[in-house]
Amino acid sequence: MDGEERIPFHSYITYEDAPPYTSSQAALLSRFTQLPTELQLRVLDFCSAPTLYRMMHISMLRNEAAKRFWSQPDTYYLVHARWLFSGGHAGYTCYDLSFMAYVQNVEIEYDPFCDNRIARVRGDDDYGVDYDKVRPFWRAFRTRFPRAKRVVFNKNWESWTPYDEPVAWTLKAIIETCPIDLEISAFALIEKSSGRGRRTVRPVAKNWHRVLFRLADDGRWREVTSSNFDRKTVLMPPKRFHGLVGEFKGILHRRDMIDLRKEGLRAIAIEALDRHYFWKEDPEPFHCPARGCHAYFEKAGQWTQHAAEAHMGDMLEAPPEILLRPVLQSLPRALQQDFEERKNNVIEGFEAEKGKLKKLFSDWNEEGGKKQRELERGFIHQLDNDEAWNTGVHVYNSALLREFRDMMDPRWAGY
C-alpha cells in the first residue's frame, strides 16, 4: 500500500554488504558442520535470513535451517485479498505458487475493492455481509497457503463502520468465519479521538496512527500494539514467465515492480532531506524546497509530514525526475549523484519494458492481420492448456484474454 515498505524476495535474502565468497569461508563452513549437532542448531537460532537461506542448501542442515527461515517472526509475505476473493487462480497472480506452499506468515493487503465485494448495505440501518462471497476467500487461502500459521490483514485506508469499533465490520466478518486454526490480526488505520458516524470534515494526517488488533473470544477487538507493527513485508518471488502469456504478463509484472521502486525513490528522497538537516549534532532548520511553498521546518519529521500533507498530489502525479529535482538540489552532491543513478535506472527499466510491449503491439497490428491471428491463437492455446495461467473459467471468458486484446487494440493508449 502507499508509503509502506515492500521488500523483493531477492533483496530479502541478499546481504547488504556481502564479501566475495572465498576458499577460507568454505573452510570455515566445513569446520562449522563438524561441530556437535546441538551447537550447530544453537548457532542457527542467531542466523539472519540470508544466512539461513544459504544454509538451506547444505544437505546436513537443510531441514533445520528451513524451519527457522520460514518461521521468522518479523517477516510476512504479501498477498492481495482481491486475488483470494477471486478464487486464488494461478492465472491471476505473477507470484510463484510453489513458494506459497511453504509460507507461514501471510500479510493480506485489504483494499476498498474487498469491502465493495462483500458488503451488503441497503440503507443507514440495513447492512451486513454476503457470506457466500467470504467462504471462497478462505478456501483459496487454505489451498495456496497450507502451512500458514499467522495472518495479518493490512487495511491502510479509512472506511465507515456502523458499529463503534476500530475495525470495519466487513473485515471482522471475514476473520470470524475463518475455518482454519490461525493467529489472525488486523493492522488498521485509526483516528485519535474520533467519534462514531460519517466524516463531515477533512481528516488531519497527524491525528491518525496504525494499530494492530486481534479479535478476542468475546468478539471484542484487543490492541496488540498501540503505536506501530514492526515487520518486514516481503514480495514473493515471481513465477516463470514462459510462452506468450508469460511474456505479456511478465512485462506488466516488471512494470509494476518498477512503479514500486519509483514510489520508494520518492519516499527515500524526502526522508533523506529530513535526515540531512536534523540527524546531526547541530540540526539546521530549512525551508520547503517546493517552488512557491514558504513552510519552515525546525524539528525532525516536520518536513516529512508536510510533504505528505501539502504535496501529496505532486508526489502521486509527477514523474520522479520532476518531483525529486528541488528535493535533490538541497542534498549534498554525493547523495544527489546516488539518487540520480537510481532514478535513471528506474527510467531505463521502464523504457525497456515499454519497448517490449510496443513490439507485441506492433506485431499484433501489423498490416494484413496474419501475425495478429498467430498471436491470438498462441495466447488462447496457452490459456487453455497451461495450468500456470488457469483462470478457472472458459478461455474466452478469461480476464487475461480480455486484458491482452484491450492492450493490443490500436485505440489503447496506456503506454
C-alpha positions in Angstrom: 0.0 0.0 0.0 1.0 3.6 -0.5 4.0 4.6 1.6 4.7 1.2 3.1 7.9 -0.7 2.6 7.9 -3.7 0.3 11.0 -5.9 0.1 11.5 -8.1 -3.1 12.5 -11.6 -2.1 15.8 -11.4 -3.8 16.7 -8.4 -1.7 15.5 -10.1 1.5 17.9 -13.0 1.0 20.8 -10.8 -0.1 23.5 -9.5 2.3 23.7 -5.7 2.3 27.5 -5.8 2.2 28.3 -9.3 1.1 32.0 -10.1 0.9 33.1 -12.2 -2.1 33.0 -16.0 -1.4 36.5 -17.3 -0.7 38.1 -20.6 0.0 38.6 -19.6 3.6 34.9 -19.1 4.0 34.3 -22.6 2.6 36.9 -24.0 5.1 35.0 -22.2 8.0 31.7 -23.7 6.8 33.3 -27.2 6.7 34.6 -26.7 10.2 31.1 -25.5 11.3 29.5 -28.7 10.1 31.9 -30.7 12.3 30.7 -29.1 15.5 28.3 -31.1 17.7 24.7 -31.0 16.3 23.3 -29.2 19.4 25.8 -26.4 19.0 25.1 -26.1 15.2 21.4 -25.7 15.9 22.1 -23.1 18.6 24.1 -21.1 16.1 21.3 -21.4 13.5 19.0 -19.7 16.0 21.0 -16.5 15.7 21.4 -16.5 11.9 20.0 -13.9 9.6 17.5 -14.7 6.8 20.3 -14.6 4.1 22.4 -16.9 6.1 19.5 -19.3 6.8 18.6 -19.3 3.1 22.1 -20.4 2.1 22.2 -23.0 4.9 19.0 -24.5 3.4 21.2 -25.6 0.5 23.6 -27.6 2.7 22.3 -31.1 3.0 23.2 -31.7 6.6 21.4 -28.6 7.8 18.7 -28.1 5.2 15.7 -29.1 7.3 16.7 -27.2 10.5 17.7 -24.1 8.5 14.4 -24.2 6.6 12.4 -24.4 9.9 14.0 -21.2 11.1 13.8 -19.4 7.8 10.1 -19.9 7.3 9.2 -19.2 10.9 11.0 -15.8 11.1 8.5 -14.0 13.4 9.0 -10.5 11.9 8.7 -11.5 8.3 5.4 -11.6 6.4 4.8 -12.5 2.7 2.4 -10.2 0.9 -0.7 -11.4 -1.0 -3.7 -9.3 -2.2 -7.1 -10.1 -0.7 -8.8 -9.4 -4.1 -6.9 -12.4 -5.6 -8.1 -14.7 -2.9 -11.7 -13.4 -3.2 -11.4 -14.2 -7.0 -10.6 -17.8 -6.2 -6.8 -17.6 -6.0 -6.4 -18.9 -9.5 -2.9 -19.4 -10.9 -3.6 -17.2 -13.9 -4.3 -14.1 -11.8 -1.1 -13.9 -9.9 2.5 -13.5 -11.0 3.9 -15.0 -7.8 5.4 -18.5 -7.5 2.6 -20.8 -6.3 5.1 -23.5 -5.1 6.8 -20.9 -2.9 3.4 -20.0 -1.3 3.1 -23.6 0.0 6.0 -23.0 2.4 4.9 -19.6 3.8 3.9 -19.4 7.4 3.4 -15.7 7.9 1.0 -14.0 5.5 0.2 -10.3 5.1 -3.1 -9.8 3.3 -3.5 -6.4 1.6 -7.1 -5.5 2.1 -8.2 -2.7 -0.2 -11.6 -1.0 -0.8 -12.5 -3.5 -3.5 -12.9 -6.1 -0.8 -15.5 -4.1 1.1 -17.4 -3.4 -2.1 -17.4 -7.1 -2.9 -18.8 -8.5 0.3 -20.7 -5.6 2.0 -24.4 -5.6 1.8 -25.8 -2.1 2.5 -29.4 -1.2 1.7 -29.7 1.8 4.0 -28.4 3.5 7.1 -29.8 0.8 9.3 -29.6 -2.2 7.0 -26.1 -3.5 6.5 -24.4 -6.9 6.6 -22.1 -9.2 4.8 -22.6 -11.6 1.8 -21.1 -14.7 3.4 -21.4 -16.6 0.1 -18.6 -14.4 -1.2 -16.5 -14.8 2.0 -16.3 -18.6 2.1 -14.4 -18.8 -1.3 -11.8 -16.5 0.2 -10.8 -19.0 2.9 -11.0 -21.9 0.5 -8.5 -20.2 -1.8 -6.3 -19.3 1.2 -6.2 -22.8 2.5 -5.3 -24.2 -0.9 -2.5 -21.7 -1.6 -1.0 -21.4 2.0 -1.4 -24.8 3.5 1.4 -24.2 6.1 0.2 -20.7 7.2 0.2 -20.1 10.9 -0.2 -16.3 11.2 -2.1 -13.8 9.2 -2.2 -10.0 9.3 -4.9 -8.1 7.3 -3.3 -4.7 6.4 -6.1 -2.1 6.0 -4.4 1.3 5.4 -7.4 3.4 4.5 -10.4 5.0 6.2 -13.8 3.3 6.0 -17.1 4.0 7.7 -18.5 1.3 10.0 -21.9 1.3 11.6 -20.6 0.0 14.8 -18.4 1.8 17.4 -15.5 -0.5 16.7 -11.9 0.2 15.5 -12.0 -2.3 12.6 -14.6 -2.4 9.8 -17.5 -4.9 10.3 -16.7 -6.5 6.9 -13.2 -7.4 7.9 -14.4 -8.6 11.3 -16.9 -10.9 9.5 -14.0 -12.4 7.3 -11.9 -13.1 10.4 -14.8 -14.6 12.4 -15.6 -17.0 9.6 -12.1 -18.4 9.2 -12.3 -22.2 9.3 -8.6 -22.7 9.9 -6.6 -22.6 13.1 -4.7 -19.3 12.5 -3.5 -16.4 14.6 -5.2 -13.6 12.8 -4.6 -9.8 13.4 -5.9 -6.7 11.7 -3.5 -3.8 11.2 -5.8 -0.8 11.0 -5.7 2.9 10.4 -7.2 4.6 13.5 -8.1 8.3 14.0 -7.4 9.6 17.5 -10.4 10.8 19.4 -12.7 10.1 16.5 -16.5 9.9 17.1 -18.9 7.4 15.6 -20.5 8.3 12.3 -19.6 9.5 8.9 -16.9 12.1 8.3 -18.0 15.7 7.8 -14.6 17.5 7.7 -11.3 16.7 6.0 -9.0 14.4 8.0 -5.8 15.7 9.5 -2.8 13.4 9.0 -1.2 13.9 12.5 -4.4 12.6 14.1 -4.0 9.1 12.5 -1.9 6.2 13.6 -1.7 2.4 12.9 -2.8 -0.1 15.5 -2.5 -3.9 15.4 -5.7 -5.6 16.7 -6.7 -9.2 17.5 -10.2 -10.4 17.9 -10.8 -11.8 21.4 -13.0 -14.7 22.3 -15.8 -12.4 23.4 -15.9 -10.7 20.0 -14.2 -7.6 21.0 -11.0 -6.1 19.5 -7.9 -6.2 21.7 -4.9 -4.0 20.9 -1.7 -5.9 20.3 0.4 -2.8 19.6 -0.7 0.7 20.2 1.9 2.6 18.1 3.0 0.5 15.1 3.7 -3.0 13.8 7.3 -3.6 13.0 7.8 -6.3 10.4 9.3 -7.0 7.1 6.8 -7.2 4.3 8.3 -9.4 1.5 7.2 -9.7 -2.1 7.2 -13.4 -3.0 9.4 -14.4 -6.0 7.7 -14.4 -9.4 6.8 -17.5 -11.3 8.4 -18.4 -14.6 7.1 -16.2 -17.4 7.2 -18.7 -20.3 5.2 -18.6 -23.5 3.3 -15.7 -25.0 1.0 -15.3 -22.0 4.1 -15.3 -19.7 5.8 -12.8 -22.0 2.9 -10.4 -21.8 2.2 -10.8 -18.0 6.0 -10.7 -17.3 6.2 -7.2 -18.9 3.3 -6.0 -16.8 4.7 -7.5 -13.6 8.1 -6.0 -14.1 6.4 -2.6 -14.8 4.5 -2.9 -11.5 7.8 -3.6 -9.7 9.4 -0.5 -11.4 6.4 1.6 -10.2 7.1 0.4 -6.6 10.7 1.4 -7.0 9.6 4.8 -8.3 7.4 5.4 -5.3 10.1 4.2 -3.0 12.6 6.6 -4.5 10.3 9.5 -3.8 9.8 8.5 -0.2 13.5 7.8 0.4 14.5 11.2 -1.1 12.0 13.0 1.2 13.3 11.2 4.2 16.9 11.8 3.2 16.4 15.6 3.1 14.9 15.5 6.7 17.9 13.4 7.9 20.4 15.6 6.2 19.3 18.7 8.2 18.3 17.2 11.5 20.2 13.9 12.0 23.4 15.6 13.1 24.9 17.2 16.2 23.8 20.7 15.1 20.4 20.5 13.4 19.7 23.1 10.8 16.1 24.4 10.2 15.2 24.8 6.5 12.5 26.0 4.1 10.4 23.7 2.0 12.2 23.1 -1.3 9.0 23.1 -3.4 8.5 26.1 -5.6 6.1 28.7 -4.1 5.9 27.0 -0.7 7.2 29.0 2.3 6.9 26.4 5.0 9.7 26.4 7.5 10.8 23.3 9.5 12.5 23.5 12.9 12.2 19.9 14.1 12.9 16.4 12.6 9.8 14.9 11.0 8.1 18.2 10.2 9.2 18.2 6.6 8.2 14.6 6.0 4.7 15.2 7.4 4.4 18.5 5.4 5.4 16.7 2.2 2.8 14.1 2.7 0.0 16.6 3.6 0.8 19.6 1.3 2.4 18.0 -1.7 0.7 14.6 -1.9 -0.9 15.4 -5.2 2.5 16.3 -6.7 4.0 13.1 -5.3 1.4 10.9 -6.9 1.2 12.6 -10.2 4.6 14.0 -11.1 7.3 11.7 -12.5 10.3 11.2 -10.3 12.6 13.2 -12.5 10.4 16.3 -12.0 9.3 15.8 -8.4 12.7 15.0 -7.0 14.5 17.9 -8.6 14.0 20.5 -5.9 14.5 17.9 -3.2 17.7 16.6 -4.6 19.2 20.0 -5.2 19.1 20.5 -1.4 21.1 17.4 -0.7 24.9 17.0 -0.7 26.5 16.3 -4.0 27.3 12.7 -3.3 23.7 11.9 -2.4 22.5 13.8 -5.5 24.6 11.5 -7.6 23.3 8.4 -5.9 19.7 9.4 -6.4 20.3 10.4 -9.9 21.7 7.0 -10.7 18.8 5.3 -9.0 16.3 7.5 -10.9 18.0 6.8 -14.2 17.9 3.0 -13.5 14.1 3.3 -12.9 13.5 5.2 -16.1 15.7 2.9 -18.1 13.9 -0.1 -16.7 10.5 1.3 -17.5 11.5 2.2 -21.1 12.9 -1.3 -21.6 9.6 -2.9 -20.7 7.7 -0.3 -22.7 9.7 -1.2 -25.7 8.9 -4.9 -25.3 5.2 -4.1 -25.0 5.3 -1.9 -28.1 6.9 -4.7 -30.0 4.0 -7.0 -29.2 1.6 -4.2 -30.1 3.3 -3.6 -33.4 3.2 -7.3 -34.3 -0.5 -7.5 -33.4 -1.3 -4.5 -35.5 0.8 -5.4 -38.5 -0.9 -4.8 -41.8 -2.7 -7.9 -43.2 -3.5 -9.4 -39.7 -1.5 -12.6 -40.2 0.6 -12.0 -37.0 -2.5 -11.0 -35.1 -4.2 -14.3 -35.8 -1.0 -16.2 -34.9 -0.6 -14.3 -31.6 -4.2 -14.7 -30.7 -4.2 -18.5 -31.4 -1.0 -18.9 -29.4 -2.4 -16.9 -26.5 -5.7 -18.8 -26.4 -3.9 -22.2 -26.7 -1.7 -21.5 -23.8 -4.6 -20.2 -21.6 -6.4 -23.4 -22.5 -3.6 -25.8 -21.8 -1.1 -24.2 -19.3 -2.0 -24.7 -15.7 0.2 -21.8 -14.7 -2.3 -19.5 -16.4 -5.5 -21.2 -15.4 -8.2 -18.7 -14.5 -11.0 -21.0 -13.5 -13.3 -20.1 -16.4 -13.6 -20.9 -20.1 -10.7 -19.4 -22.0 -13.0 -17.0 -23.9 -14.3 -15.6 -20.6 -10.8 -15.2 -19.2 -9.9 -11.7 -18.0 -6.4 -12.3 -19.2 -7.6 -12.7 -22.8 -9.7 -9.5 -22.5 -6.7 -7.6 -21.0 -4.4 -8.8 -23.8 -6.9 -7.8 -26.5 -7.6 -4.5 -24.9 -3.9 -3.6 -24.7 -3.3 -4.7 -28.3 -6.2 -2.6 -29.6 -5.0 0.3 -31.8 -7.1 2.7 -29.7 -5.4 1.8 -26.5 -3.0 4.5 -25.3 -1.8 3.2 -21.9 2.0 3.3 -22.7 
